[in-house]
Amino acid sequence: MNNIQRPAIIYPQTAVRFRRSVKCRGQTLVEYALILAIISLVIVGVIVNLGQQVKTIFSGINSQVSSAPGAANSTH
């Protein structure tokens, strides 16, 4: 068996490969953050829009239930 000890230096090809991978990781992180921000903005917009529609529907249901015969506040 060869028990040759390599010096504790970083070889040029390894250093270039390492720098490239770190750069790509940082770029990927920024891209994922932008995608997450866009998705969260879309979700907030949908919730705000649907929230008003759901509120209108439940208000209509509430008024119909409260005016039904036998309801607690019914006028019949």
N, C-alpha and C positions, 0 to 999 in steps of 0.2 A: 504494500500500500504506500501511496505517496502522502506523506505528512508534511507537505510544503505549506508553510505559513505565508499568507499574503500580507503585504504591508497594510497598515490601517489607514489607507488613503482612499479617497473616492476617485474612481476612474472617471475620465472625462465623459465617456458615453453614459455612464450611470448618472452623473451629475446633470447632464442635459436631459436625460429621460425623467429624472426626478423633478427638475424645474418645470418641464412641460406638463407633467401630471398635476403638480400643484397649481399651475396656472389654469389648467382645464377644470380642476375642482372648484376654484374660485369663480370662474366664469359660469359653470353649471349651477353653482349656488345662487348666483345673481339671477340667472334665467328662471330657476325654480321659484325664487322669491317674487319675480315679476308675474309669473303665471299664477301663483297663489293670490297675489294682490288683485289681479284682474278677475279671477274666479270669485273672490270674496266680494268685490264690488258688484258683480252680476247677481250674486245671491242676495245681497242687501237690497238691490233694486227690485228684484222679484218679490222679496218679502214685503217691502214697503207697498208695492203695487197690489199684491194679493191681500195684504192686511186691510187695506181700505175696502176692497170688495167683500172680504169675509165679514168685516164689521157691518157693512150695509146689509148683508144677508141675515146675520144674526139679529140686527135691530128689527128687521121686518118680521122675523120669526117671533121675536120677543113681543112685538106689538100685537101680532095675531094671537099668541097664546094668552096674553093678558086680557084681551078683549073677548075671548071665547067664553061661552056660557059655563058657569061653574068655576071659573078662575077666581083666585083670591081677590083681585081688584076688578072683577067684572061689573059692568053697569047693567047687565041683563037681569 
